[in-house]
Amino acid sequence: MSPLFSPPLRWGLAVLIALSSLVVVSPSRADGCLGVVDGGGCRHGLPADQYNGLLAQMQANPEPSVSQIGVSGGELQRWSFWRLASTDVTIYNAPNGKAIGKTNPGFAFVLAYRKTDDWMEIEPDKWIKRTDLTATYASGHTGVLLSGEMPFQMAWILRPTRASAIPGAKADPANPVLKQYQRVYIYHAVTVGTYEWFLVGPGQWVMQLNLGRVTFIAPPGGANGRWVSIDLYEQILVAYEGGTPIFATPISSGLRSFPTREGLFSVWAKMATDDMSGSMGLPDQYSIPRVPYVLYFDGDRALHGAFWHNSFGYQKSHGCVNMSVGDAKWVYDFLGEGSSVYVFRSR
């Protein structure tokens, strides 16, 4: 099932199912200090002695020790397409030629066979004005290779975020902006109201909606060799060799109205590219040529690259599992037909 998109939606964050080597951070309450930055025996929303102990850990372990996989500019350029305007688009038989039809594209992309300054040929003898098209560029984000033990749980910042000085507060202008896809450790968690807040650096608290945590699990029954887990709650994929996690990255699964199903599945088809379309004639119709690195695992639901958005870590699709082009290529090369895909919700 091909992806469609809407404003980002998060379903919160999960309790870590951890490897024995990982420090588990469970949410706690510190009501007596929650509103205090510094004073009265409190620092940054925690008792001062507790915070000072965490500060030593933060200074000793400032960021996750992982290796980001690469993706070339040429690979990204291969997956740059043109998106049709959302209203009716007129098709001509030549530049400045005769109108021969219209299309109501919905969410649709086309290839450019030939182009001039003002026109583009999308099929033989079918031309569209350049003003009816918008260039799209594939995200350069890529996930990371995991090696060895980590002292704290790792997470990705999912959108540019300025951290708060205490949990539950507004952003602190003295804090730097944490960049999208920046990797952080979670040193402590506090529940404020209905949300969890995570300490990711000295005096830096981030609400759960702005990050995705890496959740490790044991192999489910039937999964062996190379397999991947998809955590729908955290929107994180982890690739495993047996019981050892070796790769992780944010993904985008199905929207509430088009859910990615939970369960243990097997890759039943592997395609370097595939055309995807659906809901034709309806307001949410979509048509996407040459979707990259497709691994079908649950009927028409697939793991695949998505060159049309850069909001990984949030639900975005019609049931498929979106990845960046670089991540999709890595997973495509890693898995084979018959490999297990375990979709679960960690909370």
C-alpha positions in Angstrom: 0.0 0.0 0.0 1.5 3.3 -1.1 2.1 6.2 1.3 0.1 9.4 1.6 0.9 12.3 3.9 -0.5 14.6 6.5 0.9 16.8 9.2 3.1 14.9 11.6 1.4 12.8 14.3 3.1 11.1 17.2 1.6 8.5 19.5 4.1 9.2 22.3 7.1 7.2 23.4 7.7 3.8 24.8 9.1 2.0 27.8 12.4 0.5 26.8 12.7 -3.2 26.4 16.5 -3.2 26.9 19.5 -5.3 26.3 21.1 -6.3 29.6 24.0 -3.9 28.9 21.8 -0.8 28.6 20.9 1.5 31.4 17.1 1.7 31.6 15.6 5.1 32.3 12.0 4.9 33.7 9.9 8.0 34.1 9.8 9.4 37.7 8.2 12.3 39.5 10.0 15.1 41.2 7.1 17.4 42.0 9.0 19.4 44.7 11.6 20.6 42.2 9.8 20.6 38.9 9.4 24.3 38.7 12.9 25.2 40.0 15.9 25.8 37.7 18.4 26.5 40.5 17.8 26.9 44.2 16.3 25.4 47.3 18.2 22.2 46.9 17.0 21.8 43.2 18.7 22.0 39.9 16.9 21.9 36.5 13.7 20.4 38.0 15.5 17.6 40.0 16.9 17.4 43.5 20.4 18.9 43.3 22.3 15.8 44.4 20.4 13.7 41.8 21.0 16.2 39.0 24.7 16.6 39.9 25.2 12.8 39.7 23.5 12.8 36.3 25.7 15.8 35.2 28.8 13.8 35.8 27.3 11.0 33.6 26.4 13.5 30.9 29.9 15.0 30.8 31.4 11.5 30.6 29.0 10.3 27.9 28.0 13.4 25.9 26.6 11.6 22.8 26.0 8.1 21.4 29.1 6.5 19.9 27.7 5.2 16.6 28.6 5.4 12.9 26.2 7.0 10.5 25.9 5.2 7.1 26.6 7.3 4.0 24.6 8.2 0.9 26.1 9.8 -2.2 24.8 12.9 -3.9 24.4 10.9 -7.0 22.1 8.4 -5.2 19.9 11.3 -3.9 19.8 12.8 -7.4 18.5 9.6 -8.9 15.4 9.9 -6.7 14.6 13.6 -7.4 11.3 13.9 -9.2 8.6 16.4 -10.2 5.4 16.7 -8.3 2.2 17.8 -10.1 0.2 20.7 -8.8 -2.8 19.7 -6.6 -5.4 21.2 -9.0 -6.4 20.2 -12.5 -3.4 20.3 -14.8 -3.7 20.7 -18.6 -1.8 18.4 -20.9 -0.6 19.6 -24.3 0.7 17.8 -27.4 3.7 20.1 -27.6 5.1 23.2 -26.0 2.6 26.0 -26.7 0.6 23.3 -28.5 -3.0 22.1 -28.4 -4.6 21.1 -25.1 -5.3 17.3 -25.3 -6.6 16.6 -21.8 -6.5 17.3 -18.1 -5.4 15.4 -15.0 -6.5 15.7 -11.4 -3.3 14.4 -9.9 -3.9 14.4 -6.2 -0.6 13.4 -4.8 1.3 12.5 -7.9 4.9 12.6 -9.3 6.2 12.4 -12.9 9.5 11.9 -14.7 11.0 14.4 -17.1 11.8 13.0 -20.5 12.5 16.3 -22.1 12.3 19.9 -20.9 12.6 23.5 -22.0 12.7 26.6 -19.8 8.9 26.7 -19.7 7.7 23.1 -20.5 8.3 19.5 -19.6 7.5 16.3 -21.5 6.1 13.7 -19.0 5.2 11.1 -21.6 5.8 11.0 -25.4 4.0 13.9 -26.9 2.5 14.9 -23.5 3.7 18.3 -22.2 2.9 20.2 -19.1 3.8 23.8 -18.1 6.7 24.0 -15.7 4.6 26.2 -13.5 2.4 23.2 -12.8 5.3 21.2 -11.4 7.4 21.4 -8.3 10.9 19.8 -7.9 11.3 17.4 -5.0 14.6 16.3 -3.4 15.3 13.2 -1.5 16.3 13.5 2.2 19.9 13.0 3.0 19.2 11.6 6.4 20.6 8.1 7.2 20.6 5.8 10.2 23.5 4.4 12.2 25.4 1.3 12.6 25.4 0.0 16.2 28.5 -1.6 17.8 29.2 -2.5 21.4 27.4 -1.4 24.5 25.8 2.0 25.1 25.6 3.4 28.6 22.2 5.1 28.0 19.2 4.7 25.7 19.7 6.5 22.4 17.2 8.7 20.7 16.8 10.9 17.7 15.5 14.5 17.8 12.7 14.4 15.2 12.3 18.1 14.5 14.3 21.2 15.4 13.8 21.8 19.1 15.0 24.2 21.7 15.2 22.3 25.0 13.6 23.6 28.2 15.6 24.2 31.4 13.1 22.2 33.4 10.6 19.5 32.4 7.2 20.8 31.5 8.4 24.4 30.8 8.7 26.5 27.7 11.9 26.4 25.6 14.8 28.1 27.3 16.4 30.7 24.9 19.7 30.1 26.6 19.7 26.5 25.2 20.9 25.8 21.7 18.5 24.4 19.1 18.7 20.7 18.8 18.8 19.8 15.1 16.5 17.4 13.3 17.9 13.9 13.5 20.5 14.8 16.0 21.3 11.8 18.2 21.2 12.1 22.0 21.3 10.0 25.1 18.4 10.0 27.5 19.8 10.4 31.0 16.6 10.7 33.0 12.8 10.8 32.4 10.1 12.7 34.3 6.4 12.6 33.8 4.6 16.0 33.8 0.9 15.7 33.4 0.3 13.3 30.5 3.7 13.7 28.9 7.1 12.3 29.5 10.1 14.7 29.4 13.6 13.5 28.8 16.9 15.0 30.0 19.2 14.9 26.9 22.0 17.2 28.0 23.0 19.6 30.8 19.9 21.6 31.6 18.2 20.3 28.4 14.7 18.7 28.7 12.8 17.6 25.6 9.1 16.5 25.5 8.4 13.1 24.2 6.6 14.4 21.0 9.9 15.7 19.7 12.1 12.6 19.8 12.1 8.9 19.0 13.8 6.3 21.2 15.6 3.2 20.1 13.9 0.1 21.5 15.8 -3.2 21.5 13.9 -6.5 21.7 14.7 -10.2 21.7 14.1 -12.1 18.5 10.4 -13.1 18.3 9.6 -16.7 17.7 10.3 -17.6 14.0 12.8 -14.7 13.5 16.4 -15.7 13.0 19.4 -14.7 10.9 18.8 -11.2 9.5 15.5 -9.5 10.5 14.1 -6.1 11.4 11.8 -4.8 14.0 9.4 -1.9 13.4 8.3 -0.1 16.6 5.1 1.7 15.8 5.1 3.6 19.0 8.6 5.1 18.7 8.6 5.0 14.8 12.0 3.3 14.9 13.4 0.4 12.8 16.2 -1.8 14.2 18.0 -4.4 12.1 19.4 -7.5 13.8 21.8 -10.3 13.2 20.2 -13.0 15.3 19.9 -11.3 18.7 22.4 -8.5 18.0 21.1 -5.1 16.9 23.4 -3.7 14.2 21.5 -0.8 12.6 18.7 1.7 13.6 16.9 4.6 12.1 13.6 6.6 12.3 10.8 5.5 9.9 7.3 6.6 9.0 4.5 4.0 9.3 0.8 4.2 8.4 -1.6 6.9 9.6 -4.4 6.0 12.0 -6.8 5.6 9.1 -4.3 3.5 7.1 -2.5 1.5 9.9 0.6 -0.6 9.5 -0.5 -3.9 11.0 1.3 -5.5 13.9 2.6 -9.0 13.7 5.5 -11.2 12.4 5.8 -11.2 8.6 8.2 -12.4 5.9 9.5 -10.5 3.0 7.7 -12.0 0.0 9.0 -9.8 -2.8 12.0 -7.7 -3.3 12.0 -5.0 -6.1 14.7 -2.4 -6.8 11.8 0.0 -7.9 8.1 -0.3 -8.2 5.3 2.1 -9.2 2.7 2.7 -6.6 -0.8 4.2 -6.9 -4.2 4.1 -5.2 -7.5 5.7 -4.2 -7.8 6.8 -7.9 -10.6 9.2 -8.5 -10.8 10.1 -4.8 -9.5 13.3 -3.1 -6.6 11.3 -1.6 -5.5 9.6 -4.8 -1.8 9.1 -5.3 0.5 8.0 -8.1 4.3 7.6 -7.5 6.6 6.2 -10.2 9.8 4.4 -9.3 9.5 4.0 -5.6 12.9 2.9 -4.5 14.1 -0.3 -2.7 10.8 -2.0 -2.1 10.4 -5.0 0.2 6.9 -6.3 0.4 6.1 -8.0 3.7 2.3 -7.8 4.4 0.3 -8.0 1.2 0.8 -4.6 -0.6 2.5 -3.1 2.5 6.2 -2.7 2.0 9.4 -1.3 3.4 10.6 1.3 0.9 12.4 4.5 0.3 10.4 7.8 0.3 11.9 10.7 -1.7 8.9 13.0 -1.1 9.2 13.9 2.6 11.7 14.4 5.3 9.6 13.8 8.4 10.9 10.3 9.5 9.9 9.5 13.0 6.2 10.5 12.4 3.4 8.6 10.9 2.9 9.6 7.3 1.9 6.6 5.0 -1.0 4.6 3.7 0.3 1.5 5.6 3.8 1.1 4.2 7.0 1.8 6.2 8.7 4.8 4.7 12.5 5.2 5.0 15.0 7.7 3.6 16.5 6.6 0.3 19.9 5.9 2.0 18.3 3.8 4.7 16.0 2.0 2.3 19.0 0.9 0.2 20.8 -0.3 3.3 17.8 -2.4 4.5 17.2 -3.6 0.9 20.8 -4.9 0.7 20.6 -6.4 4.2 17.3 -8.4 3.9 16.4 -11.1 1.4 13.2 -12.8 0.5 12.0 -14.8 3.5 13.6 -12.4 6.0 11.4 -11.6 9.0 9.8 -8.2 9.6 8.4 -7.9 13.2 5.9 -5.0 13.6 5.0 -4.2 17.2 4.0 -1.4 19.5 6.3 -1.0 22.5 3.7 0.8 24.4 
